[in-house]
């Protein structure tokens, strides 16, 4: 039967604490713990990420004051590297969909006022293309009303209405196929037939 691997980071930290000056060379530590040097390196990396040990020279490890405090607290380490939390980001169209579901009626201008911080590339064109694709799929529609624009020669802004609330997840436009994918139902929404209401 294969022997179960025991966590080594915590014992390595304890060993360093017991050594003179809290310092030990990789080869010495490997011999004392009866482990391969590369295993010591991996365990030391885990300890370094937590600032429990430091590396004053190549292949040399020294326990820090934080490491001694860790041992004194009785806390335990595992040999699993910490997973970094990745912040989930949402694009302009996803955020626009949330606003559309809430407002029901909107213009591109009001969407931009609510969502855009000026860092997006061509946010106006992005949302306009998105709305046109959703219109073709029967998800939104233009109303007969327009609201005045800021520019004197502006024809005003088209007022859009949400015709079909597909759900929480924003529909995805597939420009290559001319379709809209609904991640809520897993269905593809093709453009409605001509003359369909």
N, C-alpha and C positions, 0 to 999 in steps of 0.2 A: 504494500500500500504506500502511496505517496505521502510523505510527511507533510503535515499542515504547516504552512509558513506562519511564523509568529511575527507580530509587529516588532519592528526594530527601532523606530524613531525614538520612542520613549526610553527604552533601555540605553540607547546611545547617549541620550541627553543625561541620564543618570550616571553613566560611566564617565562622561566628560566632567561632571560635577565632582566626581571622586578623585580625579587626576590632579596632580600638582598644577596650580595656576589655571585649572579647568581647561587645559589644552591637550590635544592629542593628535598625532599624525594618523593619516588614513591607514597606512600599513599596520601600525601598532593597534589601532582600534579594530581592524579586521581580524588580526590574530587573537586579540583578547575576546572578541565576540564570536569567533569561529565562523565568520561570514566572509564572503568574497569582497574585495575592495570596492567593486562597482555597487554592491548592495549598501555599503557604508556611504558612498557618494550620494546615492538616491535618498537615503534617510536623512543625510545632512542637508540636502536640498530642501526637504520638507521642513526641517527645523529652521533653516535660513529664511524661508518664506514667512515664517511666523516671528522672525527676529529673535529666535531663542539661541541660536549660535551665530558666530561670525567666522570669517575666513581670513586670518591675518596674513597667511601665505598659502601658496598653492599646496593642496593636499594636507593642510593643517586646519584644525577646527577648534574653536574656543567657545565655551558657554558664555552667554551674556547674563547681565543681571536680570533681564526678563526671563531667561531660561531658568535661573535659580528660583525666581518667584513662581514660575510655573510649577516646578517640582514641589515647592513648599505648599502650594495650594491644593495639591493632590489631584489636579486635573490630569486627564489621560489623552494621549495622542494616538491617532491611527496612522497607518502608512498610506492612506488614500490622499492623493493630492486634492487640495481644495478646488471645488468647481467655482469658476468665476460667474457671477450672475451677469447675464447679458440683457441689457435693457432692450425691451422690445419697442421698436419704433413703428410708427404708422405714417404712411405717405399722405400727401395732400388729398388725393381722391378718397382715401378711406375716411379721413376726417370730414371731408365734404359730405360724404354719405350720411354720417351721423347728424350733421346739421340739417341736411335735406329731410331726413326722417322726422326730425323734431319740428322744423319750421313748416313743412308741407309746401309752402310757396316761397320762392326765393329768386334772386338774380345772381348772375356771376359776380357782380359788384359786392353784394351783401356777403356772399361766400368768401370773397377775398378779404373783406373788412374783418370778418370773423376769424379766418384761418391763416392768412398769409402774414409772415413776418418780414417779407422782403428778401429772404435768403433763397427762396425757391426759384428755379429757372423757368421763365415763361409760365408763371402760375396762371395768368389769364387764359392763355392759349390752351394750357393743360386742362383746365376745368371746362372750357368751351368745347373742346374735343370730346371730353368725357360725357358731357350732357348731350351732345349730338349723337353719340353712340347709344346712350341710354334711351334717347328719343326713338331711334330706329328700332330698338328692341321693345318699345312700348312701356318702358319703365317710367319715363317722365314725359311731359308734354308742355308745349308753349301755350300760354294763355293769350287772349287778345289784347291784354293790357300791357302797357310799357310805363316804366317810371322814368322821370327826367334824369339825364346824365349831368355830370358836373361841367363838361365842356359846352360852350355856347352853341356849337354846331352839332352836338350829339343828337342822334335820333332817339336817344333814350335806351334803357336797358330792358331786354326781354324778361318778362316774369315767367318763371317756370313753375310747374306744379308736379308734385310727386304723384304719379298715377298708380304705381304698384310698389307697395312696401314689401320688399323681398325678405327682409329680416335684418338681423344685427350686422352680418358681414357684408361688406361692400361688394357689389357686383364688379367683375373684372372684364375689361374690354379686350377682346382678342382681335386686334386690327387686321392681322393677316387673313383671318377667316371671316371677318365682318360680323362677328357674333359677340354676345355678351354671356359670360359664365356666371352663374349664380352659385357661390360657394355654400349657401344655406341649404339648398336642395340638391346640389351637385348636378344641376341641369344646365344645358346650354340654351340660351334664348336667341333664336335666330330672328332676323328682321321680320316683322309681320308682313303678311301678304298684302299686295296692293289693294286698296279699297277697304281693308279691314279697319274696324273702328277700335 
